[in-house]
Amino acid sequence: MQVTLGFGKQNVELDIKDENLLGILMPNEVEALKTGQDEVRRAMENPISSARLKDVVKAGEKVAIITSDITRPMPGKIVLPVVLEELNQAGVADSDIQVIFALGSHRKHTVEEMKYLVGETVYERVECIDLDVDDCVDLGITTCGTPVSVFRPVVEADRRICLGNIEYHYFAGYSGGAKAILPGVCTRDAIQKNHSMMVRDEAKAGAIEDNPVRKDIDEVADLIAIDFIVNVVLNEKKTIIKAVAGHYIDAHREGCRFLDKLYKVRMPEAADIVLVSAGGYPKDINLYQAQKALDNAKHAVRDGGIIILAASCKEGLGEHVFEQWMTTSASSEEMIANIQKNFVLGGHKAAAIGMVLKKAKVFLVSDLDEAFVKSIFLEPYNSVDKALDSAFEALGSDAKVIVMPYGGSTLPFVG
């Protein structure tokens, strides 16, 4: 079987013997009756557990629309015009609407990035602003002890609408829903306390009902009302094929169920070797981004197996704290121990890699220097073929292989 994987801005091809190949995990076929803005409009006209947005808001009310930042593939320029249309139908003036970018712990945007995210027309119509963590209001503490301090314009708005795309999140279960508020427009202290629960066994991709991180996120609505959400699911071509609107829990969960139909992929058994690509550029621009594919791959590999991660990492590790943890820790086990004692954003992804290494070896096919790769506890290779040959040498010529061409999106499970 010939297999094609994205690597940087190119594709790499290799052959795997049929007797070794357990499967190639691709997104499932799902029916999408509408796509793009038509699907967003359909969802807005048929909200879940909620009145229509135009019947929720009233003329004269101040409305905050919280949406994703530049690090997320949320197609705001497609979704926002439909949301603004309904707000205007309710009599809400553009001057009473703010679009707020949920930066979480990420950097601020340039004006050009804001225009790219919302579209030129929307940017000219309504005020668009970034989270300012120095202007937040303390609202209380969740039952998990997270101090919820939220960006003042979000708190002072009469209505709050949360936008987002739903995809698997390696410890919050799924993105979307109330995640626009926590961590989106909260302080670093709130984010660190919430994310510190990532080391618990229940905090994993595709887990929601018993996931302590997601429970904490959803509880934020007890401290600050979320009046309406619009969430979307994208296919591998970044096209909207599902939208959900309405109640921040019920609509979100419906979107999560659809995501499972699309990207939760059954496999017959755990593999000896998992060959995973982050999907090429920009998903493999650095290890900080490519880590997501590695984390999904751990669900496909048996204990003591090997994961081959094909990720260019042309720009290195990609985040200062992450790099510090990866390059100064004495062992991968130390990174896990450190995150349990002192949760630090950036360090959490290093700990996540440490947790994968507890289960399997990781061969990294990248553009990084070999000595550097060894220093961060991974085994370096400059070609997928060589990495696969080494994996067969280590585990035997009859070792079974699973391939994940879209590792960042695909969540494997045995069944």
N, C-alpha and C positions, 0 to 999 in steps of 0.2 A: 504494500500500500504506500503510495506517495503522499506525503504530508507536507503542507505549506504553513509556515508560521511567520507572523509579522515580527520584524526585528529592526528597530530604528525606522528609517524611511524606506526600507526594502523588505523583501520576503526571502526567507530561506526555505529550501526544499530538502527533504531527505526521504529515504525509503525505510520502511519497517516491515519485517517479515510478517505475513498474515498470522502465522502461528504464535507470534509474540504479542500481537495487537489485541488488547481487550476491547478497545473502542476509542472513537474520537468524539469527545463531548462537545456537541454543538447546541445552540439554542433550539428549543422545541418549536415545532410548527404551531402557531396560534392564529386564530381568525381575527383580523382587524377590519371591521366594517367601515370605519372611518379612520383617518389619520390627520396629523397636523392640527391646524386651527379648527377644522371641522369637528374633530374629536373633542377638542377643548370646549367648543361651543355646545356640543351634545351633553357633555358632563355638567356644564354650568346650567343647562336647561333641565337637568334631571339630578339635582343634588341628593346626596345620601344623608338621611336623618337630619335634614335641615330644610328650611324654606329657601327659595332662590335668593341669591345675594341681593338682588334689587329690592327684595322684601325684608331683608335683614337690616339694611342701612337706611338712614333717613337724611333728607336734605339738611345741610348745615352741620352735619357731623364731620369730625376730623378722622380720616381713615389712614392707617399705616399698612402698607403692603410690604411684607418682609419676604425677600427673595434671596436666592443663592448668589455666592460670589463667583469670581472668575475661575476658581479651582473646580467648579462643578459644571456638568454638562446641561444644566437647567436651561431650556430654550425660552428665556423670558421675553424675547422679542416676539415670540409667537403667542405666548399665554397672556401677557399683560394687556394687549389691545382688547381682548375679549373681556377681561376683568374690568377695565376702564369703561368699556361700553355699558356694562350692567350698572356700574356705579353712577354713570351719567344718567341712565334711565331712571334711577332712583332719585335723581335731583342733586346728587353730590357733585360739586364743582371740582374741576381739576386743581384749583388753588387750595382745596381742602384735602388733597391727597399727597402723601409722601411715599416714595419707594425707598425702602431701607435695605441695604445690602448686608446680609448676615455673614460677617467676616469670621465670627468665632475667634480663633487665635491667628488668623491669617493677616497679611499686610493689606494696607489700603489700596484702593484702585486709582488709576489715572482716569482723567475725564474720558479719554478715548476708550478705555476698557468699559466704563459705565455705558457709553453709547453703544458699544458692541453688544453688551448684555441685554439692554432693554430696547435697542433700536433708536435711531435718530429722532423719529417722530415722538415716541414716548418721552425721551429725554428732554425734548423741547416743551412738552405739554405739562409735565409734573416735576416737582422737585425730587431729585435723586441724591441720597446721602449714604455715606458709609457709617457703620457702627463706630462710636467713639467710646472706648472703655473707660475713659475718664469722666464720662457724663452718664452715670448709671444710677438707678434708684434701687435701694434694698427693699425687697418685697417679703422676705421671710426665708424659712428653711424647710426643705422637703423632709419627709420621714427618714430618708437616707442620710440626712445631714448636709445636703448641698445648699450653700448660701446663694439664693437666687437674687441676683442684682442685674436689672435689665435696663437697656438703653432708654434714656428719658423720653425721647419722642415716641417710642413704642408704648411706654407706660401711659403717657399723657393723651394718646389718641383715644377717640371714642370707640373706634372699631379696629380690629386687627385681623388681617387676612394673611395667611401663610402660604407661600408658593414653594414648590420643590419638586425634584424628580426622585422617584423611588428606585433604589438599587440596593443590593446587599451591602451591609456594613459589617466589618469583621468583628466588632464587639457590641455595637448597638442593635444588631440584627438586621435592620433595614434603615435606610435614610428616609427623609420625608416627614410629614406630619408635624408634630410639635418640636421636632429637631430644629426648625427655623428659629425658635425662641431659645431653646437650650440645646446646643451651645451657641446657636447663631448670633444672638444679640445680647449675650451675657458676658460677664467679666471672666478673666482668666482663672480666678479662684473658683468660680462656679464650674467652669469647664474641667479644671483639674480634679475637683472632688467627684464630679460625675464620672469622668473617664477613669478614675482610679479603680473602679469596679470591673474594669476590663479583664482582670486576672481571674475572675470567678469563672467556673466551668460553664455556667449558664449564659455567659456573655459571649455570644458567637453569632456568626452570620446565619441568617434565616431563623433565629430564635427570637420570639417576641413575648409570649405570655409569661414566661418565667425569667425573662432577661432583666437583671437588676438595673442595667444601664438604661434600657428603654422604659422601664417602669418609672424611673427617676425623671426621665425626659418628659413623659406624659403627665406626670404629677405637677409639672410647672403650670398647667392650666388651672390648677386649684388656686394659684397665686396671682395669675394674670389671664384674663379670658382670651380665648382664641375663638373668634366669631365665625370663621369660614376658612377652609383650605382649598387649594387647587393643586393637585399633585399629578405628575405624568410619569409614564413608563416609556422608555425609549428602546428601540431595537438596536441591533449592533451597528446600524447605519445612522444612529442618532435621530431617527424619525419617531415622532410621537405616535404610538399605536394604541395607547390607552390613557385616558384621563379620568380622574375621580375628583369630585367636588363635594363640599358640604362639611359634615361634622369632623372634627379633628381626629377622632379615634375611628369612627365607623367608616368614613371615606378612605382614610389611610389604610385600614386593614383590608378593604376591598382591593386597593391597589397592590398591596403586598401579596394577596392571593393570586392576582393576575401575574405578578412578577414570578411567583413560583411556577406557574404554568409555562412561562416562557423560558426561564433560566435555571430552574432547579432540575438537574438532569440525573436520571437514574443510571447506575452502573451495576454490573453483575456482581462484582467483588472489588475489594480494595486492591490496587495494583502494587507490584514490586517497584515499578518505575513510573513516575508521572512526569511527562514532558509538557511544560506549560509556557505559554507566551503571554506577556501582558497585553499583546495586541499591536505592538509596534508604536511608533511615534504618535501622539506625545505621551502615551501611557507608560512608556519605558524610558523617558527622558532622564530619569534618575532612579535610584533604588527606593527612595521615599515613596515615589508613585508606584513603582513596580511591586512593592511589598504586598499590595492588595491581591495580586494574582498568586503570589506565593502562599498567602494565607488561605485562599480558596483551594489551592492544590493540596493542602495538608489533609483535606477531607477525602481525598481520592487515594492517598498512599497508605500502605500498611505500615504498622510499627516496624522500624528498622529498615524501611525502604529508602529510595533515593528520589528526590525531586530535582529535575533539571529545569532551571528557570532561564529562559531565553529573553534577555532584556539588555538593550544596548547600554543604558546608564551613561550616555555620552557626557552628561553634566555632573557625573559623580554621584554622591549620596543625596544631595538636594535640600538638606535642611540642617541648620547649624547645630541644634541640640541633638538631633538624631545622629549627626556625624560625630559629635563629641562622645556620645554613649557608645557608638559602634567602634570607635578607634581607641578609647581609653579603658574600656572594660577588660578585666583579666580573662573573662570567659563569657560564653553565652548564658550560662546559668547565673552569673553575677548580675546580668542585665535584668533578669526576671526578679531576682531577690531585691535589687535596688528599686524597681518600680513598685513593689509591694510595700517597701519602707517609705519611699518618697516619690510620689507620682509627679512626673514632669512631662509636659507636652513636648513631643519630639522624641523623648526617651521612650514613650509608650510604643512607638513603632519598632524601636530596637528590641524592646522586651517581647513584642509580638514575634519577631524573627527568632529570638531565643526560644520561644515556646514551640515554634515549628521545628527547631533543631533538636528539641527533646524527643521528637517523634521520628525524624528522618534526617539523613544527610542532604545537603543542598549543594548541587553543582551549579555554578553561575556562569552562563555563557554571555559575555559582555565585552565592552570595549575598555574595561578598566584594567589597570596594571595588575599582573598576576600576584605579585607580592602584596599589594594592597588588599586584594580580595582575600588572600589567606589570612591577613591580619584582622579581618572582620568575620572570621570563623566560617567562611564559605570556601568551596573548592573551585578554583578558576579554570575556565576553558575558553578557547577562542573560536570554537565551532561546535555546533550541535552534534554533528557526527562523532567527533572525538569524545564528547561528554557521554553520548549514548553508548559508544564502544566501551568506555571505562565503567559505565554502570552495569553492562552485561558481564564484564570481567569480574566485577565485585559480587554480583548476585546470581550469576549463572546464565548460560546461553538460552535457557528456557524461561527466563524472567518475563513476566507479563507487563505490558506497557499500556498506559492510558494517556491520550494526547488531549490537551486543553488549549485550542487556538485562541480562545477569548477568555483567558484566565481571570481577568478582573470582573467579568460579568457572570460567569458560569459557576453554580454552586452544586458540586457533586454529592450524591448520597447513594449508599448501598441499599438495594432493595429489589 
